């Protein structure tokens, strides 16, 4: 289904406004929860059943081709989750904008081709009419 040009432009404008309303602190990545086993003999983490240490939270992301993992303190967890959600929202909005922008581009290209076709047809007709009868 094709969206008319005004609808595409309106949705792109709406996406821009949503992006502007996002919080400025963004954090890419995935937040994971881990439980670890230590090296101490006789520790509860080696018992049967084991009671591992944790939970520990890690944020993993790749930025400019470099993978990074950071530990997140429990007291910072709420804020980091909010920042990750903000980043995910930004990415989703940008993806929608790109998709709509590509559709808009195709419409503009189609309109440009049509106007060139109409223009070249007019020139062809004018070329067949003698100059003295064109006025």
DOLO-600542 format. One record per atom (N, C-alpha, C, O, CB): residue number from 1; residue in three letters; atom name; x, y, z. Coordinates in steps of 0.1 Angstrom, whole numbers, plus 5000, padded with zeros to 4 digits. Each point is the difference from the previous one (the first is absolute). Glycine has a CB too. Layout:
DOLO-600542
     n   res   atom      x      y      z
   NUM   Ala     CA      X      Y      Z
...
***
This chain:
DOLO-600542
     n   res   atom      x      y      z
     1   Unk      N   5008   4988   5000
     1   Unk     CA   4992   5012   5000
     1   Unk      C   5009   5013   5000
     1   Unk      O   5009   5001   5008
     1   Unk     CB   4972   4986   5004
     2   Unk      N   5016   5021   4979
     2   Unk     CA   5008   5013   4999
     2   Unk      C   4993   5011   5009
     2   Unk      O   4988   5002   5000
     2   Unk     CB   5020   4992   4976
     3   Unk      N   5001   5013   5031
     3   Unk     CA   4996   5011   5008
     3   Unk      C   5001   5012   4991
     3   Unk      O   5010   5002   4993
     3   Unk     CB   4997   4987   5029
     4   Unk      N   4983   5020   4979
     4   Unk     CA   5002   5013   4992
     4   Unk      C   5011   5008   5006
     4   Unk      O   5003   4999   5012
     4   Unk     CB   4972   5000   4982
     5   Unk      N   5031   5009   4998
     5   Unk     CA   5011   5009   5004
     5   Unk      C   4997   5008   5012
     5   Unk      O   5008   5001   5009
     5   Unk     CB   4999   5000   4967
     6   Unk      N   4981   5006   5025
     6   Unk     CA   4998   5008   5012
     6   Unk      C   4999   4991   5013
     6   Unk      O   5004   5005   5011
     6   Unk     CB   4983   5011   4975
     7   Unk      N   5008   4972   5013
     7   Unk     CA   5000   4991   5012
     7   Unk      C   5014   4996   5004
     7   Unk      O   5003   5000   5012
     7   Unk     CB   4975   4991   4981
     8   Unk      N   5031   5006   4997
     8   Unk     CA   5014   4997   5003
     8   Unk      C   5007   5012   5007
     8   Unk      O   5006   4998   5010
     8   Unk     CB   4994   4986   4970
     9   Unk      N   4998   5027   5014
     9   Unk     CA   5006   5012   5006
     9   Unk      C   4995   5003   5014
     9   Unk      O   5008   5004   5009
     9   Unk     CB   4995   5005   4968
    10   Unk      N   4984   4989   5025
    10   Unk     CA   4994   5003   5014
    10   Unk      C   5006   4990   5010
    10   Unk      O   5003   5003   5011
    10   Unk     CB   4976   5005   4978
    11   Unk      N   5022   4979   5007
    11   Unk     CA   5006   4990   5009
    11   Unk      C   5014   5002   5003
    11   Unk      O   5005   4999   5011
    11   Unk     CB   4979   4985   4980
    12   Unk      N   5024   5020   4999
    12   Unk     CA   5014   5004   5002
    12   Unk      C   5001   5012   5010
    12   Unk      O   5009   4999   5008
    12   Unk     CB   4997   4992   4968
    13   Unk      N   4986   5018   5022
    13   Unk     CA   5000   5012   5009
    13   Unk      C   4996   4996   5014
    13   Unk      O   5006   5004   5010
    13   Unk     CB   4988   5010   4971
    14   Unk      N   4997   4976   5021
    14   Unk     CA   4996   4995   5013
    14   Unk      C   5012   4993   5006
    14   Unk      O   5003   5001   5012
    14   Unk     CB   4973   4997   4981
    15   Unk      N   5031   4994   4999
    15   Unk     CA   5012   4992   5005
    15   Unk      C   5010   5010   5005
    15   Unk      O   5006   4998   5010
    15   Unk     CB   4989   4983   4974
    16   Unk      N   5008   5029   5008
    16   Unk     CA   5010   5010   5004
    16   Unk      C   4996   5006   5014
    16   Unk      O   5009   5002   5009
    16   Unk     CB   4996   5004   4967
    17   Unk      N   4982   4997   5026
    17   Unk     CA   4996   5006   5013
    17   Unk      C   5002   4990   5011
    17   Unk      O   5004   5003   5011
    17   Unk     CB   4979   5011   4977
    18   Unk      N   5014   4973   5010
    18   Unk     CA   5002   4990   5010
    18   Unk      C   5015   4998   5003
    18   Unk      O   5003   4998   5012
    18   Unk     CB   4977   4990   4980
    19   Unk      N   5029   5013   4998
    19   Unk     CA   5014   5000   5003
    19   Unk      C   5004   5011   5009
    19   Unk      O   5008   4999   5009
    19   Unk     CB   4996   4989   4969
    20   Unk      N   4991   5024   5018
    20   Unk     CA   5004   5012   5008
    20   Unk      C   4995   4999   5015
    20   Unk      O   5006   5006   5009
    20   Unk     CB   4993   5007   4970
    21   Unk      N   4991   4979   5023
    21   Unk     CA   4994   4999   5014
    21   Unk      C   5007   4990   5008
    21   Unk      O   4998   4998   5012
    21   Unk     CB   4981   5009   4979
    22   Unk      N   5030   4985   5003
    22   Unk     CA   5008   4990   5007
    22   Unk      C   5009   5006   5010
    22   Unk      O   5005   5011   4998
    22   Unk     CB   4993   4973   4983
    23   Unk      N   5005   5009   5030
    23   Unk     CA   5010   5004   5010
    23   Unk      C   5014   5000   4993
    23   Unk      O   5002   4992   4991
    23   Unk     CB   4984   4999   5028
    24   Unk      N   5022   5018   4984
    24   Unk     CA   5013   5002   4994
    24   Unk      C   5010   4989   5004
    24   Unk      O   5009   4997   4992
    24   Unk     CB   4987   5027   5007
    25   Unk      N   5002   4970   5013
    25   Unk     CA   5009   4989   5004
    25   Unk      C   4996   4987   4994
    25   Unk      O   4989   4994   5004
    25   Unk     CB   5016   5019   5018
    26   Unk      N   5002   4982   4969
    26   Unk     CA   4997   4987   4993
    26   Unk      C   5012   4990   5002
    26   Unk      O   5011   5004   5001
    26   Unk     CB   4975   5009   4982
    27   Unk      N   5010   4975   5018
    27   Unk     CA   5011   4990   5002
    27   Unk      C   4997   4988   4991
    27   Unk      O   4989   4993   5001
    27   Unk     CB   5014   5014   5023
    28   Unk      N   5005   4990   4966
    28   Unk     CA   4998   4988   4992
    28   Unk      C   5004   4988   5008
    28   Unk      O   5007   5000   5009
    28   Unk     CB   4998   5013   4970
    29   Unk      N   4989   4976   5016
    29   Unk     CA   5005   4987   5006
    29   Unk      C   4988   4991   5006
    29   Unk      O   4988   5003   4999
    29   Unk     CB   5033   5008   5006
    30   Unk      N   4984   4978   5000
    30   Unk     CA   4991   4990   5006
    30   Unk      C   5004   4999   5015
    30   Unk      O   5012   4998   5003
    30   Unk     CB   4984   4990   4975
    31   Unk      N   4994   5012   5030
    31   Unk     CA   5003   4999   5015
    31   Unk      C   4997   4986   5004
    31   Unk      O   4989   4994   4997
    31   Unk     CB   5005   5030   5007
    32   Unk      N   5016   4969   5002
    32   Unk     CA   4998   4986   5004
    32   Unk      C   5003   4998   5015
    32   Unk      O   5006   5009   5006
    32   Unk     CB   5001   4984   4971
    33   Unk      N   4987   4997   5028
    33   Unk     CA   5001   4996   5014
    33   Unk      C   5008   4987   5001
    33   Unk      O   4997   4991   4993
    33   Unk     CB   4981   5021   5014
    34   Unk      N   5033   4988   5001
    34   Unk     CA   5008   4988   5001
    34   Unk      C   5002   4996   5014
    34   Unk      O   5000   5008   5010
    34   Unk     CB   5011   4998   4969
    35   Unk      N   4991   4981   5023
    35   Unk     CA   5004   4994   5013
    35   Unk      C   5013   4993   4998
    35   Unk      O   5002   4993   4990
    35   Unk     CB   4973   5004   5017
    36   Unk      N   5034   5005   5002
    36   Unk     CA   5014   4994   4998
    36   Unk      C   5003   4990   5010
    36   Unk      O   4994   4999   5011
    36   Unk     CB   5013   5022   4979
    37   Unk      N   5003   4971   5007
    37   Unk     CA   5007   4990   5009
    37   Unk      C   5014   5005   5003
    37   Unk      O   5007   5004   4991
    37   Unk     CB   4979   4976   5000
    38   Unk      N   5017   5021   5022
    38   Unk     CA   5014   5005   5003
    38   Unk      C   5010   4988   5001
    38   Unk      O   4997   4989   4997
    38   Unk     CB   4992   5030   5016
    39   Unk      N   5023   4985   4991
    39   Unk     CA   5011   4990   5001
    39   Unk      C   5002   4994   5013
    39   Unk      O   5009   4992   5002
    39   Unk     CB   5001   5020   4980
    40   Unk      N   4982   4992   5028
    40   Unk     CA   5003   4995   5014
    40   Unk      C   4994   4986   5002
    40   Unk      O   4989   4997   4996
    40   Unk     CB   5010   5027   5012
    41   Unk      N   5010   4968   4998
    41   Unk     CA   4996   4986   5002
    41   Unk      C   4989   5000   5012
    41   Unk      O   5002   5008   5009
    41   Unk     CB   5021   4983   4983
    42   Unk      N   4967   5002   5007
    42   Unk     CA   4990   4999   5011
    42   Unk      C   4990   5011   5000
    42   Unk      O   4992   5001   5009
    42   Unk     CB   5025   4987   5004
    43   Unk      N   4983   5021   4977
    43   Unk     CA   4991   5011   4999
    43   Unk      C   4986   4995   4997
    43   Unk      O   4999   4990   4994
    43   Unk     CB   5020   5026   4999
    44   Unk      N   4971   4992   5011
    44   Unk     CA   4986   4996   4997
    44   Unk      C   4997   4999   4985
    44   Unk      O   4991   4993   4996
    44   Unk     CB   5003   5019   5025
    45   Unk      N   5015   4994   4971
    45   Unk     CA   4997   5000   4985
    45   Unk      C   5004   4986   4995
    45   Unk      O   4997   4997   4988
    45   Unk     CB   5007   5028   5010
    46   Unk      N   5003   4967   5010
    46   Unk     CA   5004   4987   4995
    46   Unk      C   4992   4989   5007
    46   Unk      O   5003   4988   4998
    46   Unk     CB   5020   5020   4997
    47   Unk      N   4968   4996   5014
    47   Unk     CA   4992   4990   5007
    47   Unk      C   4991   4992   4991
    47   Unk      O   4999   5003   4988
    47   Unk     CB   5002   5012   5032
    48   Unk      N   4992   4976   4986
    48   Unk     CA   4990   4992   4992
    48   Unk      C   4986   5002   5006
    48   Unk      O   4998   4994   5010
    48   Unk     CB   5020   4989   4983
    49   Unk      N   4973   5024   5001
    49   Unk     CA   5001   5008   4988
    49   Unk      C   5008   5013   5002
    49   Unk      O   5000   5005   5011
    49   Unk     CB   4978   4985   4981
    50   Unk      N   5028   5015   4997
    50   Unk     CA   5009   5012   5002
    50   Unk      C   4991   5012   5002
    50   Unk      O   4989   5002   4994
    50   Unk     CB   5028   4987   4991
    51   Unk      N   4988   5020   5023
    51   Unk     CA   4994   5013   5002
    51   Unk      C   5010   5011   4995
    51   Unk      O   5009   5004   5007
    51   Unk     CB   4978   4988   5013
    52   Unk      N   5012   5011   4967
    52   Unk     CA   5010   5009   4994
    52   Unk      C   4999   5014   5005
    52   Unk      O   4990   5004   5006
    52   Unk     CB   5008   4982   4974
    53   Unk      N   5013   5021   5018
    53   Unk     CA   5001   5014   5005
    53   Unk      C   4993   5009   4989
    53   Unk      O   5001   4998   4988
    53   Unk     CB   5021   4997   5024
    54   Unk      N   4971   5015   4993
    54   Unk     CA   4993   5009   4991
    54   Unk      C   4987   5004   5005
    54   Unk      O   4996   4996   5012
    54   Unk     CB   5016   4994   4969
    55   Unk      N   4980   5016   5012
    55   Unk     CA   5002   5003   4985
    55   Unk      C   5009   5012   4998
    55   Unk      O   5001   5009   5008
    55   Unk     CB   4976   4982   4987
    56   Unk      N   5031   5008   4994
    56   Unk     CA   5008   5011   4996
    56   Unk      C   4995   5004   4986
    56   Unk      O   4995   4992   4992
    56   Unk     CB   5025   4999   5020
    57   Unk      N   4980   5022   4986
    57   Unk     CA   4994   5005   4987
    57   Unk      C   5011   5005   4991
    57   Unk      O   5010   5007   5005
    57   Unk     CB   4969   4999   5007
    58   Unk      N   5020   4991   4975
    58   Unk     CA   5010   5005   4991
    58   Unk      C   4993   5006   4988
    58   Unk      O   4989   4996   4996
    58   Unk     CB   5027   4986   5011
    59   Unk      N   4990   5028   4988
    59   Unk     CA   4995   5007   4988
    59   Unk      C   5010   4997   4989
    59   Unk      O   5012   5003   5001
    59   Unk     CB   4976   5016   5012
    60   Unk      N   5008   4975   4976
    60   Unk     CA   5009   4996   4989
    60   Unk      C   4995   5008   4987
    60   Unk      O   4988   5000   4997
    60   Unk     CB   5017   4977   5013
    61   Unk      N   5004   5029   4983
    61   Unk     CA   4997   5007   4988
    61   Unk      C   5012   5001   4991
    61   Unk      O   5012   4998   5004
    61   Unk     CB   4970   5015   5008
    62   Unk      N   5015   4990   4975
    62   Unk     CA   5011   5002   4990
    62   Unk      C   4998   5014   4995
    62   Unk      O   4989   5004   4996
    62   Unk     CB   5013   4972   4998
    63   Unk      N   5009   5032   5007
    63   Unk     CA   5000   5014   4995
    63   Unk      C   5012   5002   4992
    63   Unk      O   5011   4998   5005
    63   Unk     CB   4976   5010   5015
    64   Unk      N   5011   4997   4968
    64   Unk     CA   5011   5003   4991
    64   Unk      C   5009   4988   4998
    64   Unk      O   5012   5001   4999
    64   Unk     CB   4987   5023   5007
    65   Unk      N   4995   4964   4993
    65   Unk     CA   5007   4988   4997
    65   Unk      C   5006   4993   5012
    65   Unk      O   5007   4990   4999
    65   Unk     CB   4997   5019   4979
    66   Unk      N   4995   4997   5034
    66   Unk     CA   5007   4995   5012
    66   Unk      C   4989   4995   5010
    66   Unk      O   4991   5007   5004
    66   Unk     CB   5028   5009   4992
    67   Unk      N   4982   4971   5008
    67   Unk     CA   4991   4994   5009
    67   Unk      C   5005   5004   5014
    67   Unk      O   5012   5000   5004
    67   Unk     CB   4983   4981   4981
    68   Unk      N   4995   5022   5024
    68   Unk     CA   5003   5004   5013
    68   Unk      C   4990   4994   5010
    68   Unk      O   4988   4998   4997
    68   Unk     CB   5021   5024   4995
    69   Unk      N   4995   4974   5020
    69   Unk     CA   4992   4995   5010
    69   Unk      C   5003   5008   5013
    69   Unk      O   5012   5002   5003
    69   Unk     CB   4987   4975   4986
    70   Unk      N   4990   5028   5017
    70   Unk     CA   5002   5008   5013
    70   Unk      C   4991   4994   5011
    70   Unk      O   4989   4996   4997
    70   Unk     CB   5017   5025   4989
    71   Unk      N   5000   4978   5025
    71   Unk     CA   4991   4997   5012
    71   Unk      C   4992   5011   5004
    71   Unk      O   5004   5012   4999
    71   Unk     CB   5013   4972   5009
    72   Unk      N   4971   5013   4996
    72   Unk     CA   4990   5010   5004
    72   Unk      C   4997   4998   5015
    72   Unk      O   4996   4989   5004
    72   Unk     CB   4994   5013   4972
    73   Unk      N   5011   5008   5032
    73   Unk     CA   4997   4998   5014
    73   Unk      C   4985   4999   5002
    73   Unk      O   4992   5006   4992
    73   Unk     CB   5029   5007   5015
    74   Unk      N   4974   4980   5003
    74   Unk     CA   4986   4998   5002
    74   Unk      C   4993   5014   5002
    74   Unk      O   4988   5001   4995
    74   Unk     CB   5016   4977   5015
    75   Unk      N   5002   5031   4996
    75   Unk     CA   4994   5013   5002
    75   Unk      C   4999   5008   4987
    75   Unk      O   4992   5010   5000
    75   Unk     CB   5017   4990   5024
    76   Unk      N   4998   4997   4966
    76   Unk     CA   5000   5007   4987
    76   Unk      C   4991   4992   4990
    76   Unk      O   4998   5005   4989
    76   Unk     CB   5025   5004   5015
    77   Unk      N   4972   4980   5000
    77   Unk     CA   4992   4991   4990
    77   Unk      C   4988   5007   4994
    77   Unk      O   4998   4999   4988
    77   Unk     CB   5010   4982   5026
    78   Unk      N   4984   5026   4994
    78   Unk     CA   4988   5007   4995
    78   Unk      C   5004   5010   4990
    78   Unk      O   4993   5000   4989
    78   Unk     CB   4995   4996   5033
    79   Unk      N   5021   5012   4980
    79   Unk     CA   5004   5011   4991
    79   Unk      C   5006   4994   4987
    79   Unk      O   4997   5004   4989
    79   Unk     CB   5008   5011   5030
    80   Unk      N   5004   4974   4982
    80   Unk     CA   5005   4994   4988
    80   Unk      C   4990   4994   4992
    80   Unk      O   5000   5001   4988
    80   Unk     CB   5021   4995   5024
    81   Unk      N   4969   4997   4994
    81   Unk     CA   4989   4994   4993
    81   Unk      C   4992   5011   4992
    81   Unk      O   4997   4998   4988
    81   Unk     CB   5001   4984   5029
    82   Unk      N   5000   5029   4989
    82   Unk     CA   4993   5011   4994
    82   Unk      C   5008   5005   4988
    82   Unk      O   4994   5003   4989
    82   Unk     CB   4995   5004   5033
    83   Unk      N   5024   4995   4979
    83   Unk     CA   5009   5004   4990
    83   Unk      C   5000   4990   4988
    83   Unk      O   5000   5005   4988
    83   Unk     CB   5014   5008   5029
    84   Unk      N   4986   4975   4986
    84   Unk     CA   5000   4989   4989
    84   Unk      C   4987   5001   4993
    84   Unk      O   5000   4999   4988
    84   Unk     CB   5015   4986   5025
    85   Unk      N   4974   5016   4994
    85   Unk     CA   4987   5001   4994
    85   Unk      C   4999   5012   4991
    85   Unk      O   4994   5000   4989
    85   Unk     CB   4995   4989   5030
    86   Unk      N   5017   5023   4985
    86   Unk     CA   5000   5012   4992
    86   Unk      C   5008   4998   4987
    86   Unk      O   4996   5004   4990
    86   Unk     CB   5002   5009   5031
    87   Unk      N   5013   4980   4980
    87   Unk     CA   5008   4997   4989
    87   Unk      C   4992   4991   4990
    87   Unk      O   5000   5002   4988
    87   Unk     CB   5021   5001   5026
    88   Unk      N   4973   4987   4991
    88   Unk     CA   4992   4990   4992
    88   Unk      C   4989   5008   4993
    88   Unk      O   4997   4997   4988
    88   Unk     CB   5008   4984   5027
    89   Unk      N   4989   5028   4992
    89   Unk     CA   4989   5008   4994
    89   Unk      C   5005   5009   4989
    89   Unk      O   4994   5001   4989
    89   Unk     CB   4994   4999   5033
    90   Unk      N   5024   5006   4980
    90   Unk     CA   5006   5008   4990
    90   Unk      C   5003   4992   4987
    90   Unk      O   4997   5004   4989
    90   Unk     CB   5013   5011   5029
    91   Unk      N   4996   4973   4984
    91   Unk     CA   5003   4991   4989
    91   Unk      C   4987   4996   4992
    91   Unk      O   5000   5000   4988
    91   Unk     CB   5020   4992   5025
    92   Unk      N   4970   5005   4994
    92   Unk     CA   4987   4997   4994
    92   Unk      C   4994   5011   4992
    92   Unk      O   4996   4999   4988
    92   Unk     CB   5000   4985   5030
    93   Unk      N   5005   5028   4988
    93   Unk     CA   4995   5012   4993
    93   Unk      C   5008   5003   4987
    93   Unk      O   4995   5004   4990
    93   Unk     CB   4996   5005   5032
    94   Unk      N   5022   4990   4980
    94   Unk     CA   5009   5003   4988
    94   Unk      C   4998   4990   4989
    94   Unk      O   5000   5003   4988
    94   Unk     CB   5017   5006   5028
    95   Unk      N   4981   4978   4988
    95   Unk     CA   4997   4990   4990
    95   Unk      C   4987   5003   4992
    95   Unk      O   4999   4999   4988
    95   Unk     CB   5013   4984   5026
    96   Unk      N   4978   5022   4994
    96   Unk     CA   4987   5003   4993
    96   Unk      C   5002   5012   4991
    96   Unk      O   4995   5001   4989
    96   Unk     CB   4992   4991   5031
    97   Unk      N   5021   5018   4985
    97   Unk     CA   5002   5012   4992
    97   Unk      C   5008   4996   4987
    97   Unk      O   4996   5005   4989
    97   Unk     CB   5005   5009   5032
    98   Unk      N   5008   4977   4980
    98   Unk     CA   5008   4996   4988
    98   Unk      C   4990   4993   4990
    98   Unk      O   5001   5002   4988
    98   Unk     CB   5020   4996   5026
    99   Unk      N   4971   4993   4991
    99   Unk     CA   4990   4993   4992
    99   Unk      C   4991   5009   4993
    99   Unk      O   4998   4999   4988
    99   Unk     CB   5003   4982   5027
   100   Unk      N   4993   5029   4992
   100   Unk     CA   4991   5010   4994
   100   Unk      C   5008   5009   4990
   100   Unk      O   4995   5004   4990
   100   Unk     CB   4991   4995   5031
   101   Unk      N   5026   5005   4983
   101   Unk     CA   5008   5008   4991
   101   Unk      C   5003   4993   4987
   101   Unk      O   5001   5007   4990
   101   Unk     CB   5009   5004   5030
   102   Unk      N   4993   4976   4980
   102   Unk     CA   5002   4993   4988
   102   Unk      C   4987   5000   4991
   102   Unk      O   5001   5001   4988
   102   Unk     CB   5016   4984   5024
   103   Unk      N   4972   5013   4995
   103   Unk     CA   4987   5001   4992
   103   Unk      C   4998   5013   4994
   103   Unk      O   4996   5002   4988
   103   Unk     CB   4994   4981   5027
   104   Unk      N   5013   5028   4993
   104   Unk     CA   4999   5013   4995
   104   Unk      C   5009   5003   4988
   104   Unk      O   4997   5006   4990
   104   Unk     CB   4996   5002   5033
   105   Unk      N   5019   4987   4978
   105   Unk     CA   5010   5001   4989
   105   Unk      C   4995   4993   4988
   105   Unk      O   5001   5006   4989
   105   Unk     CB   5017   4995   5028
   106   Unk      N   4976   4987   4984
   106   Unk     CA   4995   4994   4988
   106   Unk      C   4988   5008   4993
   106   Unk      O   5000   5001   4988
   106   Unk     CB   5006   4977   5022
   107   Unk      N   4986   5028   4999
   107   Unk     CA   4989   5008   4994
   107   Unk      C   5006   5012   4993
   107   Unk      O   4996   5003   4989
   107   Unk     CB   4989   4990   5030
   108   Unk      N   5025   5014   4987
   108   Unk     CA   5006   5011   4994
   108   Unk      C   5007   4997   4986
   108   Unk      O   4999   5007   4991
   108   Unk     CB   5004   5003   5032
   109   Unk      N   5004   4978   4977
   109   Unk     CA   5006   4996   4988
   109   Unk      C   4990   4997   4989
   109   Unk      O   5002   5003   4988
   109   Unk     CB   5017   4987   5026
   110   Unk      N   4970   5003   4990
   110   Unk     CA   4989   4997   4990
   110   Unk      C   4994   5013   4995
   110   Unk      O   4998   5001   4988
   110   Unk     CB   4997   4978   5024
   111   Unk      N   5003   5031   4996
   111   Unk     CA   4995   5013   4996
   111   Unk      C   5009   5007   4991
   111   Unk      O   4996   5006   4990
   111   Unk     CB   4991   4996   5031
   112   Unk      N   5026   4997   4982
   112   Unk     CA   5010   5007   4992
   112   Unk      C   5001   4993   4986
   112   Unk      O   5001   5007   4990
   112   Unk     CB   5012   4999   5030
   113   Unk      N   4986   4981   4980
   113   Unk     CA   5000   4993   4987
   113   Unk      C   4988   5004   4991
   113   Unk      O   5001   5002   4988
   113   Unk     CB   5012   4979   5023
   114   Unk      N   4976   5020   4996
   114   Unk     CA   4987   5003   4993
   114   Unk      C   5001   5014   4994
   114   Unk      O   4996   5003   4989
   114   Unk     CB   4991   4982   5026
   115   Unk      N   5019   5024   4993
   115   Unk     CA   5000   5014   4995
   115   Unk      C   5010   5001   4989
   115   Unk      O   4998   5008   4990
   115   Unk     CB   4997   5001   5033
   116   Unk      N   5016   4983   4977
   116   Unk     CA   5010   5000   4989
   116   Unk      C   4993   4994   4987
   116   Unk      O   5002   5005   4989
   116   Unk     CB   5017   4993   5027
   117   Unk      N   4973   4992   4986
   117   Unk     CA   4993   4994   4989
   117   Unk      C   4990   5009   4993
   117   Unk      O   5000   5001   4988
   117   Unk     CB   5003   4977   5023
   118   Unk      N   4989   5029   4998
   118   Unk     CA   4991   5010   4995
   118   Unk      C   5007   5011   4993
   118   Unk      O   4996   5005   4989
   118   Unk     CB   4988   4989   5029
   119   Unk      N   5027   5011   4987
   119   Unk     CA   5008   5011   4995
   119   Unk      C   5006   4996   4986
   119   Unk      O   5000   5007   4991
   119   Unk     CB   5005   5001   5032
   120   Unk      N   5000   4980   4976
   120   Unk     CA   5006   4995   4988
   120   Unk      C   4990   4998   4989
   120   Unk      O   5002   5002   4988
   120   Unk     CB   5016   4987   5025
   121   Unk      N   4970   5007   4991
   121   Unk     CA   4989   4998   4990
   121   Unk      C   4996   5014   4994
   121   Unk      O   4997   5001   4988
   121   Unk     CB   4994   4979   5025
   122   Unk      N   5008   5030   4996
   122   Unk     CA   4997   5014   4996
   122   Unk      C   5010   5005   4990
   122   Unk      O   4997   5006   4990
   122   Unk     CB   4991   4998   5031
   123   Unk      N   5025   4993   4982
   123   Unk     CA   5011   5005   4991
   123   Unk      C   4999   4993   4986
   123   Unk      O   5002   5006   4990
   123   Unk     CB   5012   4998   5030
   124   Unk      N   4982   4983   4981
   124   Unk     CA   4999   4992   4987
   124   Unk      C   4988   5006   4992
   124   Unk      O   5002   5001   4987
   124   Unk     CB   5007   4979   5024
   125   Unk      N   4980   5023   4995
   125   Unk     CA   4989   5006   4993
   125   Unk      C   5004   5014   4994
   125   Unk      O   4997   5003   4989
   125   Unk     CB   4987   4984   5026
   126   Unk      N   5023   5021   4993
   126   Unk     CA   5004   5013   4996
   126   Unk      C   5010   5000   4988
   126   Unk      O   4999   5008   4991
   126   Unk     CB   4997   5000   5032
   127   Unk      N   5012   4981   4977
   127   Unk     CA   5010   4999   4989
   127   Unk      C   4993   4997   4987
   127   Unk      O   5006   5004   4989
   127   Unk     CB   5011   4988   5028
   128   Unk      N   4971   5002   4983
   128   Unk     CA   4994   4997   4988
   128   Unk      C   4991   5011   4995
   128   Unk      O   4996   5000   4988
   128   Unk     CB   5004   4977   5019
   129   Unk      N   4998   5033   5001
   129   Unk     CA   4991   5012   4996
   129   Unk      C   5010   5011   4995
   129   Unk      O   5010   5003   5006
   129   Unk     CB   4972   4991   5011
   130   Unk      N   5015   5011   4971
   130   Unk     CA   5009   5010   4994
   130   Unk      C   5000   5012   5010
   130   Unk      O   4990   5003   5006
   130   Unk     CB   5006   4990   4970
   131   Unk      N   5016   5014   5025
   131   Unk     CA   5002   5012   5009
   131   Unk      C   4989   5010   4998
   131   Unk      O   4995   5006   5009
   131   Unk     CB   5030   4989   4991
   132   Unk      N   4972   5008   4987
   132   Unk     CA   4990   5011   4998
   132   Unk      C   4986   4997   5005
   132   Unk      O   4992   5009   5002
   132   Unk     CB   5021   4997   4978
   133   Unk      N   4984   4981   5023
   133   Unk     CA   4986   4996   5005
   133   Unk      C   5000   4998   5015
   133   Unk      O   4990   4997   5005
   133   Unk     CB   5005   4993   4972
   134   Unk      N   5017   5010   5030
   134   Unk     CA   5001   4998   5014
   134   Unk      C   4994   5011   5009
   134   Unk      O   4996   4996   5011
   134   Unk     CB   5024   4990   4984
   135   Unk      N   4980   5025   5001
   135   Unk     CA   4997   5012   5009
   135   Unk      C   4986   4998   5005
   135   Unk      O   4995   5008   5007
   135   Unk     CB   5020   5007   4980
***
